[in-house]
């Protein structure tokens, strides 16, 4: 079974646009879980423009499924937050300060010393670790050398090319997944996956353990309702 982790950043963005507590982030997270999602993903950034650090603390107290925290470990406050809240999984992403959204994976060879040290810090606390990477064999081989548990394949290129040629769009990801599996790394995936391109990806990537989906899923919920939308994505993951 491929797990669906719902990124709820966009719910926090809507709340923060007006201030106050509407929509209520925690209540929506609980509903998403009740509707069948296997996990909740958050990506707090230093400016707290959507998910705040206190949101993460409250979610950790109250949700009953896997909590996945994404972020850049070069921010000391991010490391402190992860160690404080002790999530099930931390996904390390090389975002720049103020970056609108994630747009590239780690250069795992260039950052080997830093990533190895950081991953060990989290692993020693029993937190599963994942590295956000492009579907590049060298970066996947480099990821293995850091001691990480999983990689998360950055799927924007697949999503942007899917409608033109699905087989071509997925080819690099299949090669990457095969190499990761050979190296003993489990695979997550995320970025621009949606109801159109997700079924093909899920059916053709080996050892895919989890997808993290936020923008598309929350947008679809405006049309279909959250319960129906979560179930549509769960169905899309069935091979």
N, C-alpha and C positions, 0 to 999 in steps of 0.2 A: 504494500500500500504506500502511495506517495502522500506525504503529509501536506496539508494546506495551512500555511501560516499567513494570517491576514495582517498586513501592515496598516496600522490605524493612524498614521501621520496626518492624512488628509482630514480626518474627523477633527483632530486637534487644530488644524489650520483654520477650519470653519469656525470653531469655537473662539480661537484667538482673534479672528477678524472683527468680532463684535465685543469680545471681553466677556467675563462672567463664566458660566458653566453650561451653556447651551450651545451645541449638543453636549451631553454629559459623556465624557470619554469612557469612564469606567463602566457605565451602564451599557454603552454600545459594545464594549469589549465583552462583557458578560453575555449579551445577546448573541454576538457572533459565535461565541463558544457554544451557547445553547443550540444554535442552529447547525452545529456540526464541525466547525473549524477545529483543526488539531493544534493550532498555536496562534500566538499573538506576537507580531513583530513591531518594534518601535525603533526609530532612528533619531535620537536626540542630537541636536546640533548645538554648538556653544551659544548661539544667539537665542536659542529656545523659541524659534519662530513657529514651531508647531508643537511637537512633543517637548514637554518640560522635564527637567530632572525629577521634579516632585511627582509628575505623572508616572514616571517609571517606578518610583517608590510605592505609590498607591497600587499600581497594577500588580507588582510583585506580591503585595499583601493579599490580594483578593482574587486573582485569576487562578483557574484550576488546570490549565493546560500549559504546554511549553511556552516560556517567555524567551524570545530571541531579541537581544539588544544589538543593533548595528551602530557602528560609528568609527571615527578615526582615533586610534590609540595614541597618536602623537599629541592629543589633547590630554593633559594630566587629569583634568576634571572628569573626562570620560572613563579613564582607568579607575579613578576613585569611585565613580558611580557603579561600575560593573562589580568591583570588589565588595562594595557595600550591599548591593541588591542580590548578588549571587544568582544570576539568571541560569536557565538550563543551557543556553547557548549564547555565545558572543560572536558576532560576525564582524571582522575587522575590514574596514573600507577606507581606501586612501583619498578621502574627500579633502578638498581645500577649504579654508575658512570662507564662509559665505557662499559656497557652491550651491547652485539651485537644486541639482539632483546628481546622484552618482553617475559618472560617465566613463570610468575606466577602472581596470583592476590593478593589483599590485605588481610592481616589478620585484618579484620575489628573490631574485639574485642580488640586486642592488640593496634591498632592504633585509637581507637574510639575518644579519646580526640583531637588528632591532626587532624583527618579527619573532625570531626564536626566543629572545628574552621575554617579550611580551606574552607570547603564547604559553611559555612555561609558568609565568606569573598567574595566569588564569587557570591553567591546567592543574596547578598545585592546589587550587581551591575547588577542584572538581567540576569546573565549567567546561562544557564542550566548546571547542573552538572551530571557527570556519574563516577562510580567507576568500575575499572577493577577488576573482581573477578573470581575465579574458581567456577565451578558448585557445590558449597558446601552450604548446607542449613544454617549452622551456620554463614558463612560469609555473606550470603544474609540477614539473620535476623540482623546481625550486621550492614550491610549497611543501612538498614532502620532506625536504631537508629541514624545515622549521619546526617539525613536530606537531603540526596542526592535525586535527581530526578529519576535517572536511574542507572542501572548496565550494564556493558558490560561484557558478558560472554566470557572468554578466551577459545577459541575453538581448541587449538592445539591438545588436547587429542582426541577430536571428529575426527579431520581431520586425525590423524595418525591411528585411528582404523576403519575408515569408510569402507575401501575396504575389510576388513576382515568380518565385521558384522555390517551393518549400524544401525540395531535396537538396538544392544547392545551399540554401540558407542554413540548413541544419548540419551540413557535412562536417565543418570544423568542430562543432559541438560533439558530434559522435566520436570523432577522433580523440578529442580531449577527454571525453567520458571514458573511453576505452583505456587511455593511458592512466587516468586517475585510478580506475578500478585495478589495473595491473599493479599500481603502486600501493594499493591498500587504502586509498582515500575514498570516503563517501562523498556523494555529490548533492549539493543544493543548487537552486537556480532562481534567478529573479531579475527583473527589470523589463517593463513593457510586455510582459506576458498577459494575454487576455483570452476571452472565450473563443476567439477565432483561431489563434495560433497555439493555444495551450494543448489541445488534444494531440496534435501531431508531435509536439515536442515530448510530451509525456510518453507517447507510444514508441518513440524512437531513440530515447536516451537511456542507456543501461545504468543500473545502480543509482537512479535518481531517487533520493530520499525525501526531499522537501522542496516546495516552491514557496517563495515569499512574494505576495502580490498585494499591492495597495491601490495605486492610482486607478487602474482599470476597474478593479472590483468595487471600490467605493463609488466610482462614476456610474457603473452599471446598477448599483443599488438605488440610485436616484430614479432609474426607469423601472426596475423590476422589484424593488423592495429588498431589504437586506437578507431576509430568510431565504427567499427564492434565489437570490444571487449567490449566496454561499453554497447552496445546494447545486446550482448550475456549475460552479467551479469544482466542486467535489466530483460531480459526474464527469467533468472534462478530464479529470485525472485518472479515471478508471481505464486501464489498458484493455 
